Amino acid sequence: MSSRKPRCKPLTTPLGLFAVVSTLLCCESASAGGIMVYEAGQEGAGLANAGSAVLATDPSVLMTNPAGMTRLKGTQVNANAQVILGAMKFSRDDGNTFDGGNGGNPLPYLPGSSLFITHEVNDRASIGFGMYGNFGLAVDYDDDWAGRYFTQESALIGISFQPTFAYKITDALSVGIGPRFVYGYFRTEVAVNNNPFGLLDTPDGQLRYKDTDWGTGVNVGLLYQLNERTQLGLDYTSKVKLEFSDSPELKHITNPVLNFALNRLDVDSLDLDMNIPQTATFSASYELSPQWKLLGSLGWQDWSDFGSIGVQVDSNAGGTSRSVDRQYKDTYHVSIGAQNQIDSHWRWNMGLGYDSSAVDNSDRTVDVPMGDAWRFATGVNYALDKDTDLHLSYTLIWMGDMSTEQTKNSNGQSVSGEYRNAALHVIGGGMVWRF
């Protein structure tokens, strides 16, 4: 998310280069961003992340606390799928100065899947592997909407591949570690105003940018059995740096000033550096009875580090580098939940969670419209037999009304409005096989 008035402050920049970059890039605010998604189709999705670092019921625990693998017997496989359905329609207000519509629903759906495998080497050690996507967001507005000069389409997706090792130090204490290899995909499309002063009736041009990169990090966890009814868990994931570098594709740029600057500078590449935030989660569970278990989590995510995005344009005529600060701030998470083991086959999950916003209202942007989020989740797990489980879950992520206003530095024009009753619906499910 960029600030209300996107900033591109050159450290060293020729005048012509600044004209190109400020016109083509600042209007997009170096578009990049994402959200941390707790849901990956696993059974724990029905708990709104409550107890995620102690919920060692299937192999997906290697994503939320690798130490939990030591609680799993034999060889187990967990395959999941999910879809995120968005309801985030934008509504213009009187502060909007651009023509165009409201953009439609920018997030109609976003599918995902995950796969986890664990193997008990002996009564102390376990190994595992996970492939999952728990980071990212994608928006796709109508091309002619009022905010097209800030974004038409933006997507940032991260897929993690995590080999994992866990060891039971004592009967009560386990540790786990897994390196994360993250494949990042970034794509953006933004309209370019060929007629910035409104003197001519000239169709828009467009800037397109797409690239992929690999980043590395680590997932470390501790799991402690305090007594026969209480478990405590702590999980930490390090930041993962992604470096995107590719040539922006420019289409139908008819403004002679822009064409002159581009021809003179022969722009080669646009570099965008960003960090998937480091996180820390503490969880606890308490078994009230053989039927009921209470769970809770407290979490922190380092979004302030993600908000400083390096931008560099290389050209034959010189170069410039700058930092676009999106005014992100760290976020905090709290959740509570419960599990009800109804009988030998059915287990019912329910949870309530809250995440603070990574931006203030004045800094919200249309490429990543994000705010405070409440999670209302529920799900069921059904044991088909002693070696096979089936689970389904539903989560409502409620963000409510989110106002936004972004202003172009060049002429002071703004896109202004509100996302009313914004929400995400997450439906997921999967199976667990034990061998």
C-alpha positions as CSV (number, residue, x, y, z in Angstrom):
1,M,0.0,0.0,0.0
2,S,1.4,3.4,-0.9
3,S,0.8,6.6,0.9
4,R,-2.1,8.9,0.2
5,K,0.2,11.0,-2.0
6,P,2.7,8.6,-3.6
7,R,6.3,9.6,-3.1
8,C,9.1,9.1,-5.5
9,K,12.1,11.0,-4.1
10,P,15.1,10.7,-6.3
11,L,18.5,10.6,-4.6
12,T,20.4,11.4,-7.8
13,T,18.4,11.9,-10.9
14,P,18.7,13.7,-14.3
15,L,15.6,15.9,-15.1
16,G,14.5,13.8,-18.0
17,L,14.8,10.5,-16.1
18,F,12.7,11.9,-13.3
19,A,10.0,12.9,-15.7
20,V,9.8,9.4,-17.1
21,V,9.8,7.7,-13.7
22,S,7.5,10.1,-11.9
23,T,5.0,9.9,-14.7
24,L,5.1,6.2,-15.3
25,L,5.9,4.8,-11.9
26,C,4.7,7.1,-9.2
27,C,1.2,7.0,-10.5
28,E,1.4,3.3,-9.7
29,S,3.3,3.9,-6.5
30,A,5.6,1.1,-7.4
31,S,2.6,-1.2,-7.0
32,A,3.4,-4.1,-4.7
33,G,1.8,-5.6,-1.6
34,G,0.1,-8.5,-0.1
35,I,-1.6,-10.0,2.9
36,M,-0.7,-12.9,5.1
37,V,-3.2,-15.7,4.7
38,Y,-3.6,-18.1,7.6
39,E,-5.9,-20.3,5.5
40,A,-4.3,-22.9,3.3
41,G,-7.2,-25.4,3.1
42,Q,-6.0,-27.2,6.3
43,E,-8.3,-28.2,9.1
44,G,-6.9,-25.4,11.3
45,A,-8.5,-22.9,8.9
46,G,-11.7,-23.5,10.7
47,L,-10.2,-22.0,13.9
48,A,-9.3,-18.5,12.6
49,N,-5.6,-19.3,13.4
50,A,-6.4,-20.0,17.1
51,G,-3.9,-22.5,18.5
52,S,-2.0,-22.7,15.2
53,A,1.4,-23.3,16.8
54,V,0.1,-26.2,19.0
55,L,-2.4,-27.9,16.6
56,A,-0.5,-31.1,15.8
57,T,-3.3,-33.1,14.3
58,D,-2.0,-33.5,10.8
59,P,1.0,-32.7,8.6
60,S,0.0,-29.1,8.0
61,V,1.5,-28.2,11.4
62,L,4.9,-28.0,9.7
63,M,3.7,-24.7,8.2
64,T,2.5,-23.2,11.5
65,N,5.1,-24.9,13.9
66,P,7.5,-27.5,12.5
67,A,8.1,-28.8,16.0
68,G,4.6,-30.3,16.0
69,M,5.7,-33.0,13.6
70,T,7.1,-35.0,16.5
71,R,3.4,-35.5,17.6
72,L,2.5,-37.3,14.4
73,K,2.9,-41.1,14.1
74,G,4.1,-43.1,11.1
75,T,3.9,-41.5,7.6
76,Q,1.1,-39.0,6.9
77,V,0.0,-37.0,3.9
78,N,-2.3,-34.0,3.8
79,A,-3.6,-32.5,0.5
80,N,-5.8,-29.4,0.5
81,A,-7.5,-26.9,-1.8
82,Q,-9.3,-23.7,-1.2
83,V,-10.8,-20.6,-2.9
84,I,-11.0,-17.0,-1.8
85,L,-14.1,-15.2,-3.0
86,G,-13.9,-11.4,-2.7
87,A,-16.7,-8.8,-2.2
88,M,-14.7,-5.5,-2.4
89,K,-16.6,-3.1,-4.7
90,F,-15.3,0.4,-4.8
91,S,-17.6,3.4,-4.8
92,R,-16.5,6.9,-6.0
93,D,-17.1,10.0,-3.9
94,D,-17.1,13.7,-4.5
95,G,-13.3,13.9,-4.0
96,N,-12.7,11.8,-7.2
97,T,-11.3,13.9,-10.1
98,F,-10.9,11.2,-12.7
99,D,-13.6,10.0,-15.1
100,G,-14.4,6.3,-15.3
101,G,-16.5,3.8,-13.4
102,N,-16.1,2.0,-10.0
103,G,-14.0,-0.8,-11.3
104,G,-16.3,-3.8,-10.6
105,N,-15.3,-6.5,-8.1
106,P,-11.5,-6.5,-8.2
107,L,-11.2,-9.9,-6.5
108,P,-13.8,-12.3,-7.8
109,Y,-11.8,-15.4,-6.8
110,L,-8.3,-16.6,-5.9
111,P,-7.7,-20.3,-5.8
112,G,-5.0,-22.1,-3.8
113,S,-3.8,-25.5,-2.8
114,S,-1.3,-27.1,-0.4
115,L,0.5,-30.4,0.2
116,F,2.2,-31.6,3.4
117,I,4.0,-34.9,4.1
118,T,5.6,-36.1,7.4
119,H,7.5,-39.2,8.4
120,E,8.4,-40.5,11.8
121,V,12.0,-41.5,11.6
122,N,12.1,-42.9,15.1
123,D,10.5,-42.0,18.5
124,R,12.5,-38.8,18.6
125,A,13.0,-37.5,15.1
126,S,10.6,-36.6,12.2
127,I,11.1,-35.2,8.7
128,G,8.6,-33.6,6.4
129,F,7.9,-31.5,3.4
130,G,5.3,-28.8,2.7
131,M,4.2,-26.8,-0.4
132,Y,1.8,-24.0,0.4
133,G,0.8,-20.5,-0.4
134,N,0.0,-18.3,2.6
135,F,1.1,-14.9,1.2
136,G,-0.3,-12.7,-1.5
137,L,-3.3,-10.9,-3.0
138,A,-4.5,-10.2,-6.6
139,V,-6.8,-7.4,-7.8
140,D,-8.2,-6.9,-11.3
141,Y,-10.3,-3.8,-12.0
142,D,-12.1,-2.8,-15.1
143,D,-9.6,-1.2,-17.5
144,D,-11.5,2.1,-17.8
145,W,-12.3,2.6,-14.1
146,A,-11.6,5.9,-12.2
147,G,-8.4,4.6,-10.6
148,R,-6.8,3.2,-13.7
149,Y,-3.8,5.6,-13.4
150,F,-3.0,4.0,-10.1
151,T,-3.7,0.4,-11.0
152,Q,-5.7,-1.8,-13.4
153,E,-4.3,-5.1,-12.3
154,S,-1.9,-6.1,-9.6
155,A,-0.8,-9.5,-8.3
156,L,1.8,-10.6,-5.8
157,I,1.8,-14.3,-5.0
158,G,4.3,-16.3,-2.9
159,I,4.5,-20.2,-2.9
160,S,6.7,-21.8,-0.2
161,F,8.5,-25.1,-0.5
162,Q,9.7,-26.3,3.0
163,P,11.7,-29.4,3.8
164,T,11.5,-29.8,7.6
165,F,13.2,-31.5,10.5
166,A,11.9,-31.9,14.0
167,Y,13.4,-33.5,17.2
168,K,11.9,-34.3,20.5
169,I,14.5,-33.2,23.1
170,T,12.5,-34.5,26.0
171,D,9.1,-36.1,26.3
172,A,7.7,-32.6,26.9
173,L,9.8,-30.4,24.6
174,S,10.2,-30.5,20.8
175,V,12.0,-28.3,18.3
176,G,11.6,-28.0,14.6
177,I,13.3,-26.1,11.7
178,G,12.5,-25.8,8.0
179,P,14.2,-23.7,5.3
180,R,11.7,-21.9,3.1
181,F,12.2,-21.6,-0.6
182,V,9.7,-19.1,-1.8
183,Y,8.8,-18.6,-5.5
184,G,7.4,-15.1,-5.9
185,Y,5.3,-13.9,-8.8
186,F,4.6,-10.2,-9.4
187,R,2.5,-8.6,-12.1
188,T,1.0,-5.1,-12.6
189,E,-0.8,-3.2,-15.2
190,V,-1.5,0.6,-15.0
191,A,-2.9,3.1,-17.5
192,V,-0.7,5.9,-18.6
193,N,-2.4,9.3,-19.1
194,N,-1.4,10.5,-22.6
195,N,-3.4,13.7,-21.9
196,P,-2.4,14.8,-18.4
197,F,-3.6,18.4,-18.9
198,G,-6.9,17.6,-20.4
199,L,-6.3,19.6,-23.6
200,L,-6.8,16.7,-26.0
201,D,-9.0,13.7,-26.3
202,T,-6.2,11.1,-26.5
203,P,-6.7,7.4,-25.5
204,D,-4.7,6.1,-22.5
205,G,-1.5,4.2,-22.9
206,Q,-0.4,1.3,-20.6
207,L,2.5,0.1,-18.6
208,R,2.8,-3.6,-18.0
209,Y,5.4,-5.3,-15.7
210,K,5.8,-9.0,-14.8
211,D,8.6,-11.0,-13.2
212,T,9.3,-13.9,-10.9
213,D,12.0,-14.6,-8.3
214,W,13.1,-17.0,-5.7
215,G,13.7,-16.0,-2.0
216,T,14.9,-18.0,1.0
217,G,14.0,-17.9,4.7
218,V,13.5,-20.2,7.6
219,N,10.6,-21.5,9.8
220,V,11.6,-22.4,13.4
221,G,9.3,-23.7,16.2
222,L,9.1,-24.9,19.8
223,L,6.4,-27.1,21.3
224,Y,6.1,-27.7,25.0
225,Q,3.7,-30.0,26.9
226,L,3.2,-28.1,30.1
227,N,1.0,-30.8,31.7
228,E,-1.4,-33.4,30.5
229,R,-4.0,-30.8,29.5
230,T,-1.9,-27.8,28.4
231,Q,0.4,-27.3,25.4
232,L,2.4,-24.2,24.5
233,G,3.8,-23.4,21.1
234,L,6.0,-20.7,19.6
235,D,6.7,-20.3,15.9
236,Y,9.0,-17.8,14.0
237,T,9.3,-17.3,10.3
238,S,12.1,-15.1,9.0
239,K,11.7,-12.4,6.3
240,V,12.1,-13.5,2.7
241,K,13.5,-11.0,0.2
242,L,12.2,-11.0,-3.4
243,E,14.0,-9.1,-6.1
244,F,12.0,-8.5,-9.3
245,S,13.9,-7.1,-12.3
246,D,12.5,-6.9,-15.8
247,S,11.8,-4.5,-18.7
248,P,8.5,-2.7,-18.4
249,E,6.3,-3.1,-21.4
250,L,4.9,0.2,-22.7
251,K,2.0,0.3,-25.1
252,H,0.4,3.2,-27.0
253,I,2.4,6.0,-25.4
254,T,1.5,8.9,-27.8
255,N,2.4,11.8,-25.5
256,P,5.4,13.5,-27.3
257,V,7.1,14.4,-23.9
258,L,7.0,10.9,-22.7
259,N,8.2,9.5,-26.0
260,F,11.1,11.9,-26.2
261,A,12.2,11.0,-22.6
262,L,11.9,7.2,-23.3
263,N,13.8,7.4,-26.6
264,R,16.5,9.5,-25.0
265,L,16.9,7.3,-21.9
266,D,16.4,3.8,-23.5
267,V,15.0,2.4,-20.2
268,D,16.3,-1.1,-19.8
269,S,14.8,-2.4,-16.5
270,L,12.7,-1.7,-13.5
271,D,13.9,-3.3,-10.2
272,L,11.5,-3.8,-7.3
273,D,12.8,-5.3,-4.1
274,M,10.4,-6.3,-1.3
275,N,10.4,-8.4,1.8
276,I,7.8,-11.0,2.9
277,P,7.5,-10.0,6.5
278,Q,9.0,-12.0,9.4
279,T,6.3,-13.3,11.8
280,A,6.1,-14.6,15.4
281,T,3.1,-16.6,16.8
282,F,2.5,-17.9,20.3
283,S,-0.2,-20.4,20.8
284,A,-1.7,-22.3,23.7
285,S,-4.3,-25.1,24.1
286,Y,-6.2,-26.4,27.1
287,E,-8.2,-29.6,27.2
288,L,-11.3,-29.0,29.2
289,S,-12.6,-32.6,28.8
290,P,-12.2,-35.4,26.4
291,Q,-14.7,-33.7,24.2
292,W,-13.7,-30.0,24.4
293,K,-10.4,-28.2,23.8
294,L,-9.8,-24.4,24.0
295,L,-7.2,-22.7,21.8
296,G,-5.7,-19.3,21.4
297,S,-3.0,-17.4,19.5
298,L,-1.1,-14.1,19.7
299,G,0.9,-13.0,16.7
300,W,3.1,-10.2,15.2
301,Q,4.0,-9.5,11.6
302,D,6.7,-7.1,10.5
303,W,4.9,-5.2,7.8
304,S,6.9,-2.0,8.4
305,D,9.9,-3.7,6.8
306,F,7.8,-4.7,3.7
307,G,6.7,-1.1,3.2
308,S,10.1,0.2,2.0
309,I,10.4,-0.9,-1.6
310,G,13.5,-0.2,-3.6
311,V,13.0,1.1,-7.1
312,Q,15.8,1.5,-9.7
313,V,15.7,2.4,-13.3
314,D,18.8,1.8,-15.4
315,S,19.4,3.6,-18.7
316,N,22.2,4.4,-21.1
317,A,21.9,8.1,-20.1
318,G,22.2,7.5,-16.3
319,G,20.4,6.0,-13.4
320,T,18.4,6.7,-10.4
321,S,17.4,4.9,-7.2
322,R,14.8,5.7,-4.7
323,S,12.7,4.2,-1.9
324,V,8.9,4.4,-2.1
325,D,7.7,4.2,1.5
326,R,4.1,2.9,1.6
327,Q,3.8,3.9,5.3
328,Y,3.2,0.2,6.3
329,K,3.3,-0.6,10.0
330,D,3.6,-3.8,12.0
331,T,0.4,-5.8,12.6
332,Y,-0.8,-7.8,15.5
333,H,-3.1,-10.8,15.7
334,V,-5.2,-12.3,18.4
335,S,-7.6,-15.3,18.1
336,I,-9.5,-17.7,20.3
337,G,-11.2,-21.0,19.3
338,A,-12.5,-24.3,20.4
339,Q,-12.7,-27.9,19.2
340,N,-15.6,-30.2,20.0
341,Q,-14.9,-34.0,19.5
342,I,-18.5,-34.9,19.0
343,D,-17.9,-38.6,18.6
344,S,-15.3,-40.9,17.2
345,H,-15.9,-39.7,13.7
346,W,-16.9,-36.0,13.9
347,R,-14.8,-33.0,15.2
348,W,-16.2,-29.5,15.1
349,N,-13.9,-26.4,14.9
350,M,-14.8,-22.8,15.5
351,G,-12.8,-19.6,15.9
352,L,-12.7,-15.8,16.1
353,G,-9.7,-13.7,15.2
354,Y,-8.7,-10.1,14.7
355,D,-5.8,-8.6,12.8
356,S,-4.8,-4.9,13.0
357,S,-4.3,-2.9,9.8
358,A,-1.0,-2.5,8.1
359,V,-1.9,1.0,7.1
360,D,-3.8,4.0,8.4
361,N,-6.9,5.1,6.4
362,S,-5.0,8.0,4.8
363,D,-2.4,5.5,3.4
364,R,-4.7,2.9,1.9
365,T,-4.3,2.3,-1.8
366,V,-6.4,0.7,-4.5
367,D,-3.8,-1.8,-5.5
368,V,-3.9,-3.5,-2.1
369,P,-7.1,-2.4,-0.3
370,M,-6.5,-3.7,3.2
371,G,-7.6,-2.7,6.7
372,D,-8.5,-4.2,10.1
373,A,-9.7,-7.7,9.6
374,W,-12.1,-9.8,11.7
375,R,-12.1,-13.6,11.1
376,F,-15.2,-15.7,11.8
377,A,-14.4,-19.4,11.1
378,T,-15.9,-22.8,11.4
379,G,-15.2,-26.3,10.1
380,V,-15.6,-30.0,10.5
381,N,-13.3,-33.0,10.4
382,Y,-14.7,-36.4,9.7
383,A,-12.8,-39.7,10.2
384,L,-13.7,-42.0,7.4
385,D,-11.7,-44.7,9.2
386,K,-8.7,-44.8,11.5
387,D,-6.3,-43.9,8.7
388,T,-8.3,-41.3,6.7
389,D,-9.8,-38.0,7.6
390,L,-11.8,-35.5,5.5
391,H,-12.1,-31.8,6.5
392,L,-14.0,-28.8,5.3
393,S,-13.9,-25.2,6.6
394,Y,-15.4,-21.7,6.0
395,T,-13.9,-18.4,7.0
396,L,-15.5,-14.9,6.7
397,I,-12.8,-12.2,6.7
398,W,-14.7,-8.9,7.4
399,M,-13.0,-5.6,6.7
400,G,-16.0,-3.3,6.6
401,D,-15.9,0.1,5.1
402,M,-12.5,1.2,3.9
403,S,-11.9,4.7,2.6
404,T,-9.1,5.6,0.2
405,E,-7.7,8.6,-1.6
406,Q,-4.6,8.6,-3.8
407,T,-3.3,11.8,-5.4
408,K,-0.9,12.3,-8.4
409,N,2.1,14.5,-7.7
410,S,2.1,15.9,-11.2
411,N,-1.3,17.5,-11.3
412,G,-2.9,16.9,-7.9
413,Q,-5.7,14.8,-9.3
414,S,-7.1,12.1,-7.1
415,V,-9.0,8.8,-7.1
416,S,-11.2,8.9,-4.0
417,G,-13.9,6.7,-2.6
418,E,-14.7,3.8,-0.3
419,Y,-14.9,0.0,-0.3
420,R,-18.2,-0.6,1.4
421,N,-18.8,-3.8,3.4
422,A,-15.6,-5.3,2.1
423,A,-15.2,-9.0,2.9
424,L,-13.4,-12.2,1.8
425,H,-15.0,-15.6,1.9
426,V,-12.6,-18.5,2.2
427,I,-13.8,-22.0,1.5
428,G,-11.4,-24.9,1.9
429,G,-11.1,-28.6,2.4
430,G,-8.8,-31.6,2.1
431,M,-7.9,-35.1,3.3
432,V,-5.3,-36.7,5.5
433,W,-3.9,-40.2,4.9
434,R,-1.9,-42.1,7.5
435,F,0.3,-45.1,6.7
